[in-house]
Amino acid sequence: MIRFNETTGVFKLDTKTTTYALRVYQEGYLVHLYYGAKLPDDDLSHLMYRGWFDSLSPWAHGVDDPLFSADIVPMEYPTNGAGDFRISALSVRGRDGNTVTDVRYVGHRIFKGKPGLTGLPATFGNEDECETLEIETEDPVTGVRAFLLYTVFEDSGVMARSVRIENRGEAAVELERAYSACLELPTMDYDMVHLYGKWAKENTTTRHPLAHGIQAIQSKRGMTGPNHNPFVALAQKHATEETGEVYGVSLIYSGNFSMEIEVDTRGCPRLLTGINPTDFRWRLEPGESFTTPEAVTVYSENGLGGMSRTLHRFYLNHLMRSVWAKRKRPLLINSWEAAYFDFDGDKLVEFARAAKELGIEMLVMDDGWFGNRFDDHRALGDWKVNEKKLGGTLKQLVDRVNALGVQFGIWYEPEMINPDSDLFRAHPDWAVCAPGRERSMSRYQCVLDMTRKEVRDAIYEQMVSVLSTANIAYIKWDCNRHITEAASLALPPERQGEFFHRYVLGVYDLMDRITTAFPEILLENCSSGGGRFDPGMLYYSPQIWASDNTDAIERLSIQFGASLAYPIAALGAHVSANPRTGIETRGNVALCGTFGYELDPGKLTAEEKEIVKAQVAEYHKYYELIRYGDFYRLTAPTEDPFVCDWEFVSEDQDEVLYTRVIMRRPENLYQPVRLRGLDPEKYYEDEETGQVYSGALLMHAGLDLSTAGGRWLQDGASLKKHFIAR
Ligand code: GLA
């Protein structure tokens, strides 16, 4: 619920569990008051003060308050050069050439529901689910208006924020910083928790205390990249996985992002999230407007786990727009690790036949089916079926696979082009490059200039002419390099600063067109593994390949990290032929994700085939619990050298699936495991042994699993326990 108190000028935005408050102060200054646990109070105006006025702090014109300076109070959308010396959310270069920016409150409106954001992925909700506040602010000198949008999702306990900037002045202006949201906190008693990584080691969780000064994560790669994820949590120092205060901030964006935190000399953190200002400059002619990507904020009193569970449910219900978000998805096998480029039609049909016998429902033909793509040196951009290699048309191959009762999926890398391709020979200028410079190569490929409509149109037409010829049920959309020598030949010099954002808008446009033209196709995003694992992609593709690293032990930290911000239903995870652990453990780890296979089913032993059949049965048995239940990270692989364990609990607390992986045999074999999130009053039956325990016992006393069959105690072994309330 959103309320405005005319007398105090306080806006109060409540969800079921949280309150957010800001105030229109004298002279239209917008001051942040509070974000946190729900408060019943109406008057929160005293929360704007952060100690006495400093002698070097600028005075605010016309403000009759000796304690007020834009330099020290928490500002709602801080601007550059007008009294606030901390990091600023908005900086506009006006016709005079300076970047002094000062937006003040002009008016507001409150309405049910939530508008979409033009050209950008964003959360959605109907009029019963959410309410929006739009605050209009103005900089009288440039004529720039910034509209601050806040949507509260009452039941989800989540807020979504974005900003629309309009040039109502008479001269062109340039946006140099246009962040999506600012979050101000009154103390630095927080740790910064975020996800870093690299290829084959994505989404590693790290946690460190906030320090005075600026700390930030960012991308300058054109894509989000595996190096940093556009997500930050601020966890109170003593907050744990299940207790204490945590703020989660996630940016729905797939390009150059920035999450910047400044702790000022008073020990007050300011967090900004949005487009990275480095290499960004956006020209707004009079009458033009610019919309920032959307930020999502969560406040949890139940530690990092509570934050993650809120985000998981929220993204499933209010971000993943695909028809497949909650529809049962087919269990797939992917050809990549089984065959790489070395396949033909018959081999794929054999894969499908063997997979079908195991209960697998879809075959994905990965890289290598088009042009003369027999290795990764060539043919990206030539999306024509290599009929010679497939031994017939795509339709013929798909029909053969379908006749076995197996669906068919296909791989694409639409944003890329190899210099050795017909497309490049016809349109060398379509590959991104700054004039007069050599292109830096990466995986033998270049990036297509997706800012240009004719480029997107050409790729779209090529894709449609393949996708419409055969019964394609799935696309893996890959992206295997980042952008260097960034420039577009189609943009004038004064608009080159728009390249990176226009690139992302171009990708979104193409994804939107493909998913709109083929709404029944299940899209899985991939970027050399989990290199573009971000909420923007989640909007279009309900699953994202988490990593090219399919080793089960390595996958534990990758999937645990990703689960901090992303639903388990989105984590692409397959059982591969990677031998470090047995196939049971590989299956148990992949079950903590979308689950699928990435191996040659013909090479499985008879014993392994039986295990796979049992895994397929478990995939179906636990499907709802894993996707729609609550996820608990019990022991994190980054914190414990021996074991990793986790748990799913159904929303009605009637069903529990517990999994443990032994990374290294523990010294102490007696380790009672205490479950979480159960109903203490209910009684749960261990499906395997028939023994019944109270929820209270399972949570407080725990279970000794050291003698559970003995099998799980070896390095790399794993164990599952399934409990059902009686
Ligand atoms: C990337 C992906 C892999 C595979 C290859 C194909 O590396 O992450 O899964 O699709 O490309 O070239």
Residues whose N, C-alpha, C, O or C-beta is under 5 A from the ligand:
A	BS01	GLA	W336 D366 D367 C526 S527 S528 G529 D548
